Amino acid sequence: MIGFTLLEMMVVISLISLTLVFAIPRFRPHDPVSDLEHSAQTLFNTIRFLKDAAMTRQTDYTLYIDLDRRRYWAGNAIMTEEALENAAGGSKAISDAIVGIRVIYADKSILTSGIAPIQFFKQGYSSMARIHLIDRQSAEISILVEPFLSTPRYVTARQ
């Protein structure tokens, strides 16, 4: 018999498809706005996790955002000072494409430098804050952390 079976053709097509799935994103140009969205989404997911963890583990948590170094980390109420310093040492970076970060609290105070703490309490609420990220192209995204909502809100400049 000359030719290929249907099974052989399906295997080859699926291998080519898998190769394309991983290869095509590498050929797309790097988009700085995607760095902004990626940083905001990662921070959003961290906040959502901390809100959930505070309630399920019955421990207060704090998210620390170093506005000068563009890094963030989490700590909880039962961590020692040394453990908190270790957590800060293993902090996550916010993309270099982000040129401005500010945290606005419920009392309208605005932090643009230093370390901004946002607390998540075991009773299910959190401190109110707006984390505002700006990239080099002046695109803006805010993450709203509201005391009694289970998840933060994600707001772009267009909304």
C-alpha positions in Angstrom: 0.0 0.0 0.0 1.2 3.5 -0.9 0.2 6.5 1.2 -0.5 7.3 4.8 -3.2 6.1 7.2 -5.7 8.5 8.8 -4.0 7.9 12.2 -0.5 8.9 10.8 -2.0 12.0 9.3 -3.7 13.0 12.5 -0.5 12.5 14.5 1.5 14.7 12.1 -1.1 17.4 12.1 -1.3 17.5 15.9 2.6 17.7 16.1 2.6 20.6 13.7 -0.2 22.3 15.6 1.7 21.9 18.9 4.8 23.4 17.4 2.9 26.4 16.0 1.2 27.0 19.4 4.6 27.5 21.0 6.4 29.1 18.0 4.0 31.8 16.9 4.0 33.9 20.1 7.8 34.2 19.8 7.4 36.0 16.5 5.0 38.6 17.7 6.5 42.0 18.6 6.9 42.8 22.2 4.1 45.1 23.4 4.9 47.4 26.3 1.2 47.7 27.2 1.1 43.9 27.7 3.8 44.4 30.4 1.4 46.8 32.1 -1.5 44.4 31.9 0.7 41.5 33.0 2.0 43.4 36.0 -1.5 44.5 37.0 -3.0 41.0 36.5 -0.2 39.4 38.6 -0.8 42.0 41.4 -4.5 41.5 41.1 -4.2 37.7 41.5 -1.9 38.2 44.6 -4.5 40.5 46.2 -7.3 38.0 45.5 -5.2 35.2 46.9 -4.4 37.2 50.1 -8.0 38.0 50.7 -9.0 34.3 50.4 -6.0 33.1 52.5 -6.8 35.5 55.3 -10.3 34.0 55.7 -9.5 30.4 55.1 -6.3 30.3 57.3 -7.8 32.7 59.9 -4.6 34.9 59.8 -4.2 38.6 59.0 -2.1 39.2 55.9 -0.4 42.4 54.7 0.7 43.1 51.1 3.8 45.4 51.1 4.4 47.4 47.9 7.9 49.0 47.7 7.1 52.0 45.4 10.7 53.0 44.9 12.1 49.6 44.0 8.9 48.5 42.2 8.6 45.2 44.2 6.0 43.6 46.4 5.7 40.8 48.9 3.3 39.5 51.5 3.5 38.8 55.2 1.2 37.5 57.8 0.5 38.3 61.5 2.4 35.2 62.8 5.6 35.9 60.9 8.7 36.8 62.9 10.6 40.0 62.0 13.3 37.8 60.4 10.7 35.9 58.3 9.2 39.2 57.1 12.7 40.4 56.1 13.2 37.1 54.2 9.8 37.6 52.5 11.0 41.1 51.4 14.2 39.6 50.1 12.2 37.2 47.9 9.8 39.9 46.7 8.3 39.9 43.2 9.3 42.6 40.7 6.9 44.8 38.9 7.9 45.3 35.2 10.4 47.9 34.2 7.8 49.1 31.7 5.9 50.6 34.7 7.2 54.1 35.3 4.7 55.2 37.9 3.1 53.5 40.9 1.0 55.1 43.5 -1.3 53.9 46.3 -4.3 55.9 47.3 -5.9 55.0 50.6 -9.5 55.6 51.8 -8.5 58.7 53.7 -7.3 60.2 50.3 -3.6 60.0 51.4 -1.4 59.2 48.4 1.9 57.3 48.6 4.3 57.7 45.7 7.4 56.5 47.5 8.4 54.2 50.3 6.5 51.1 51.3 2.7 51.0 51.0 1.0 48.3 53.2 -2.4 46.9 52.4 -4.0 44.8 55.1 -6.3 41.7 54.7 -8.1 40.6 57.8 -9.2 37.1 58.8 -12.8 38.4 59.3 -12.9 38.8 55.5 -12.4 42.5 55.0 -9.4 44.5 54.0 -8.1 48.1 54.1 -9.4 50.2 51.2 -6.8 51.2 48.6 -6.3 51.9 44.9 -3.1 50.8 43.3 -2.4 52.9 40.3 0.1 51.7 37.6 1.3 53.8 34.7 3.6 52.7 31.8 5.9 54.6 29.5 3.2 55.2 27.0 1.0 56.8 29.7 -1.4 53.8 29.7 -3.0 53.4 33.2 -4.5 50.6 35.1 -5.9 50.7 38.7 -6.6 47.9 41.0 -9.3 48.8 43.6 -9.1 46.9 46.9 -12.4 47.4 48.6 -13.0 46.4 52.3 -16.1 44.2 51.9 -15.8 42.8 48.4 -14.3 39.3 48.0 -12.2 40.2 44.9 -10.5 43.5 43.9 -11.7 45.4 40.9 -9.6 46.0 37.8 -10.0 49.4 36.1 -8.3 50.6 32.9 -8.0 54.3 32.0 -10.8 53.7 29.4 -13.4 52.7 32.0 
